Structures are given as structure tokens and as C-alpha cells.
Amino acid sequence: MTAGGARRGRRDNGLDASEYAVAGDVDPRVGEHLLDVLAAGGIAAYLQPSADLNPVTRTTTVPARPVDRLYVDRSHLTTARDYLSQLADEGTPEQPRPDEPDIDAEWARIVAGFHTTPAA
């Protein structure tokens, strides 16, 4: 895909490239931030709502949850994919450390003991 006017997505980072390639799909809530990060690195990029076109029936299907497809300068595709993998790693919930209490279990214990009278 070449750079230029109507062929680019609705949201871009203001930089132009001669060729774009798909880096991956991102959550729309973090897409704008990712565009800013890529712009700071001098990488042209834009976002476009993700939809797939069936080659036989020509029907368009959208994903179950909103997803934006990230297009980046083809010469910086590896770097952009590295940013995407870092973003995915940050999005995974951290495992609780063994020395930390289980907050949900402690809260359940407090609620369960709400109507009991304290021992004297």
C-alpha cells in the first residue's frame, strides 16, 4: 500500500512512508499511544478498523471486539512488531507473589465474619 490521502486510515502519526505493511492488530484503547511511540521513533504508521473480506462471497466480517489494524513503514516492520510484543507483555496480568496475601480471600474472610461478635 502506498502513502497518500484517502488510502490511509482515519488515524495516523503524521509521518509518511513509501510502502506500508501490517504489523498486527491492537486494542483501540492503546492504538493512539502506540502511534505516538512509533512517531517518536521516526516510524510512519496508521490505524484502520479491522475487518476481513471473504474472497468468495465478498462479505465483510468484523471481529467480536473492536480491533484496529496497525500499518507501519515496511522498512521498520520488525521494530514495530517488537513494540507490539512489548505492549502484549505489559497487558498480561501479573502473577501474585507468594509472600503477598490473597486480597479476595482476605476480603471474603472479613465479610464472612461481619455478624460475629468478637471474643473477649
Contacts in CASP RR format, 6 or more apart in sequence:
PFRMAT RR
TARGET T0000
AUTHOR 0000-0000-0000
METHOD contacts of the structure
MODEL  1
MTAGGARRGRRDNGLDASEYAVAGDVDPRVGEHLLDVLAAGGIAAYLQPS
ADLNPVTRTTTVPARPVDRLYVDRSHLTTARDYLSQLADEGTPEQPRPDE
PDIDAEWARIVAGFHTTPAA
1 7 0 8 1.000
1 19 0 8 1.000
1 20 0 8 1.000
1 71 0 8 1.000
2 18 0 8 1.000
2 19 0 8 1.000
2 20 0 8 1.000
3 16 0 8 1.000
3 17 0 8 1.000
3 18 0 8 1.000
3 20 0 8 1.000
3 44 0 8 1.000
4 16 0 8 1.000
8 46 0 8 1.000
8 71 0 8 1.000
9 46 0 8 1.000
9 47 0 8 1.000
9 48 0 8 1.000
9 71 0 8 1.000
10 47 0 8 1.000
10 48 0 8 1.000
10 49 0 8 1.000
11 31 0 8 1.000
11 32 0 8 1.000
11 35 0 8 1.000
11 46 0 8 1.000
11 47 0 8 1.000
11 68 0 8 1.000
12 35 0 8 1.000
12 44 0 8 1.000
12 45 0 8 1.000
12 46 0 8 1.000
12 47 0 8 1.000
13 35 0 8 1.000
13 36 0 8 1.000
13 38 0 8 1.000
13 39 0 8 1.000
13 43 0 8 1.000
13 44 0 8 1.000
13 45 0 8 1.000
13 46 0 8 1.000
14 39 0 8 1.000
14 44 0 8 1.000
15 39 0 8 1.000
15 42 0 8 1.000
15 43 0 8 1.000
15 44 0 8 1.000
15 45 0 8 1.000
15 73 0 8 1.000
16 44 0 8 1.000
17 44 0 8 1.000
17 72 0 8 1.000
17 73 0 8 1.000
17 74 0 8 1.000
17 75 0 8 1.000
19 73 0 8 1.000
19 74 0 8 1.000
19 75 0 8 1.000
20 44 0 8 1.000
20 46 0 8 1.000
20 71 0 8 1.000
20 72 0 8 1.000
20 73 0 8 1.000
20 74 0 8 1.000
21 71 0 8 1.000
21 72 0 8 1.000
21 73 0 8 1.000
21 74 0 8 1.000
21 77 0 8 1.000
22 69 0 8 1.000
22 70 0 8 1.000
22 71 0 8 1.000
23 45 0 8 1.000
23 70 0 8 1.000
23 71 0 8 1.000
23 72 0 8 1.000
23 77 0 8 1.000
23 80 0 8 1.000
23 81 0 8 1.000
23 84 0 8 1.000
24 69 0 8 1.000
24 70 0 8 1.000
24 81 0 8 1.000
24 84 0 8 1.000
25 50 0 8 1.000
25 63 0 8 1.000
25 67 0 8 1.000
25 68 0 8 1.000
25 69 0 8 1.000
25 70 0 8 1.000
26 34 0 8 1.000
26 47 0 8 1.000
26 67 0 8 1.000
26 68 0 8 1.000
26 69 0 8 1.000
26 70 0 8 1.000
26 84 0 8 1.000
26 87 0 8 1.000
27 66 0 8 1.000
27 67 0 8 1.000
27 68 0 8 1.000
28 47 0 8 1.000
28 66 0 8 1.000
28 67 0 8 1.000
28 68 0 8 1.000
30 87 0 8 1.000
31 47 0 8 1.000
31 68 0 8 1.000
31 70 0 8 1.000
32 47 0 8 1.000
34 45 0 8 1.000
34 70 0 8 1.000
34 83 0 8 1.000
34 84 0 8 1.000
34 87 0 8 1.000
35 45 0 8 1.000
35 46 0 8 1.000
35 47 0 8 1.000
37 83 0 8 1.000
38 44 0 8 1.000
38 45 0 8 1.000
38 72 0 8 1.000
38 80 0 8 1.000
38 83 0 8 1.000
39 45 0 8 1.000
42 76 0 8 1.000
43 72 0 8 1.000
43 73 0 8 1.000
43 76 0 8 1.000
43 79 0 8 1.000
43 80 0 8 1.000
44 72 0 8 1.000
44 73 0 8 1.000
44 76 0 8 1.000
45 70 0 8 1.000
45 71 0 8 1.000
45 72 0 8 1.000
45 73 0 8 1.000
45 80 0 8 1.000
46 70 0 8 1.000
46 71 0 8 1.000
47 68 0 8 1.000
47 69 0 8 1.000
47 70 0 8 1.000
47 71 0 8 1.000
48 68 0 8 1.000
48 69 0 8 1.000
48 71 0 8 1.000
49 62 0 8 1.000
49 66 0 8 1.000
49 67 0 8 1.000
49 68 0 8 1.000
49 69 0 8 1.000
50 62 0 8 1.000
50 63 0 8 1.000
50 67 0 8 1.000
50 68 0 8 1.000
50 69 0 8 1.000
51 60 0 8 1.000
51 61 0 8 1.000
51 62 0 8 1.000
51 63 0 8 1.000
52 60 0 8 1.000
52 61 0 8 1.000
52 62 0 8 1.000
53 59 0 8 1.000
53 60 0 8 1.000
54 60 0 8 1.000
54 61 0 8 1.000
70 80 0 8 1.000
70 84 0 8 1.000
72 80 0 8 1.000
73 80 0 8 1.000
96 102 0 8 1.000
END
